[in-house]
């Protein structure tokens, strides 16, 4: 098995970022579909461009947070499926009373990442694929 072939640059960073924005960026396959390539190909492109990777990761985090918010609402509303899921995840020895130690440090890093991402998004405009 030889070394992995380097992909020729077919899509610019702007084209990849715009595809992430148009697709919602939550799955590689959705972004790939925007450009007519499979998920493995678009994953390599996203990994090639740090700004695209940051945007892709951020959009995934947003989707995950929305799903978590919906889940919390379902638990608060007493929906049985959500309660069953929570109960299934509690370890036999119970929950730990100790919170994570580096919570503030993580929050500070997240805020810096969000600010950098907001600046990146503001600097780009979404274009249709044939405009690029």
N, C-alpha and C positions, 0 to 999 in steps of 0.2 A: 504494500500500500504506500503510494507516494505522498509527497507533500500536497496539501490542498492548493488547488489552482486559485490564483487571485482573480477576482472577477473584473472584467474591463468596466470602466466607468461609463455606463449608459445613461444613468439618471443623475442629474446634478443634485446637490444638497437641497436646493430650493424646491425642486420637483418632488423629492422624497418628503420633505417637510409639509408641502402642500397636500400631498396624498394622505399623510397622517391626519392633517386637519380635516380634510373632506370626509375621511372614513370614520372619524371618531377615534381612530388609533388604538382601539382596545385589543385587537388581535392582529397578528402579523398577516393572516390570510385576508382580512378586510382591507388592509393597506395594500397588499399585493394585488388584490382584485382591482383596485383603483388604477394600477399601472400595468395590469395584464401579466403579472408574474406570480409564481407560486410563493408560499410563505417562506421557504428556505432562502429564496433569492432576495426577497425584501428584507428578511432578517439580516442578511449580510450587508445590504445597503444601509440599513438603520445602524448597524454596528460600525460601519465605516465612517459615518458622520456623527460626531459627538452631540451636536445640537439636535439632530433628529432622534438620537437615542434618548436624550433628556426629555424631549417633547413626548416621545412614545411612552416612556416610563411614567411621566407625569399623567398622561391621559389614562393609563392603566390604573394609576393610583386613584384618580378621580372616580372612575367606574367602580373600583373596589370600595371606596368610601361611600358612594351612593348605595351600593348593595348592602353595606354594613348598616347604614342609616335605616334602610328599609327593614332589615332584619331586626334591629333594635325596636323599631315601631311595632313590628309583628309580635315580638315578645311582650312589649308593653300592652298591646291590645289583646293579649291572651290567646293568640293564634296557636293552636295545638302543634302544628308542624314546627314552629319556631321553638316552642318550649321543649319539645322532644329533642330537638337538635342541641339545645343548650345542655340539657340533662345528660345527653350521651357524651358530651365533651368534658364533663367534670371528672377529674381523676378520683379514684376510690379513696385516696387519702385526703381529699378536699382541696380547697383553693388555698394558695399561699397568701398570708396576710401582709407580705412585704412587697411594696411597689418596686418597679424597675429603678435602678440607681441613676442612670444617665438620661432620664426623661427630659430635663431642661436642655442638656447638650444636644439631644436629638431634635428638640423643638427649634433651637437656634439654627441648626444646620438646615432643617426643613424650610425655615423662613428665608434663609439665604438662597436656597435652591429655587424656591418659588419666585423670589424677586428676579433672579437670573432668567428664569423661564418666562416670566411676564415681559421682561425686556426683549427677549428673543421673539416672542409672539408679536409684540408691538412693532418690531422692525421688519416683519414679513407680511406680505399680503397674499391671500389665497388666489391662485390662478387655476384655470382649467388646464388639463394636460397639454392641449394643443397650443396654449399660450407660451409654454416654457421653451 
